Amino acid sequence: MRVLVLGGSGQVGEELLSLAPRCAIDVFAPDRTALELLDGLGLARMVWARPWDVVINAAAFTEVDRAESEEAAAFALNAEVPASLAAETARRGVPLIHISTDYVFDGHKGTPYLEEDGAAPVNAYGRSKLAGEQAVAAMNVRHVILRTAWLHSPYRKNFVKTLLRLAAERERLTVVADQYGCPTAARDVAQACLDIARRCAMEPGRAPYGTYHLAGCGEASWFEFARTIFDMAADRLGRTPNVVPIRTSEYPTAAARPADTRLDCTAVARAFGIAPRPWREALAETIDRLLGVIC
């Protein structure tokens, strides 16, 4: 099975490249020297270059605060590229798996979001990702959109890596305690993408296409997430900072954040048999990989 991956240098992309050989899946992830994502003609040529069984789009503009001042750039990568990709894959009849985000929601529901709940993003990043979802759904009927949240891995910038670095620099950290979500291992998202890709390749005309939620099982605030990181890593750190809970209003940022974007993931389990791991279990693995306990 041949799979084209866009965004191979991101968290999910790196995990895809790591896991694919174990699944006997031939993955090609062009770097920027081979493909400039914003080059529409180049993107089209890449889609038509080989008989891909599935295309996975893990590329994204993910800097939430920077998106407020660079909204056009965020829309270019998060909306225009998926639109072009969906159009080209549709012409070839190739299924497209597209990674999206919990930030398409406004956080006001009060219970975990279902796929059919109305999206109402509160920041430019969320608006750009929602526009990408809408384009993919409209242009390629053979699509699987996976909304995920609070990604962590040994790769790129993320909350877990940042906190482990700050542990060596600070004695005290303040962390927002009134925003809730589902910490998720990028490795779990990558594995789910590969499992879904295999299903789509085997049954391209019958796979359960649509939009799904895929995030770590359970929930946490950023404060609880931080405390758990330090609790799990305490015996391997030189020191553990004092973590102090604060309100969102005490930590102003350029972009507004939704207060509660917990995701209900029962639909993806029902459709594809994918059951996300408890978030603490997945977090423990990420910390072990970062601190060199396992490879």
Secondary structure, 3 states (H helix, E strand, C coil): CEEEEECCCCHHHHHHHHHHHHHCCEEECCCCCCCCCCCHHHHHHHHHHCCCCEEEECCCCCCHHHHHHCHHHHHHHHHHHHHHHHHHHHHHCCCEEEEEEHHHCCCCCCCCECCCCCCCCCCHHHHHHHHHHHHHHHHCCCEEEEEECCEECCCCCCHHHHHHHHCCCCCEEEEECCCEECCEEHHHHHHHHHHHHHHHHHCCCCCCCEEEECCCECCEEHHHHHHHHHHHHHHHCCCCCEEEEECHHHCCCCCCCCCECCECCHHHHHHHCCCCCEHHHHHHHHHHHHCCCCC
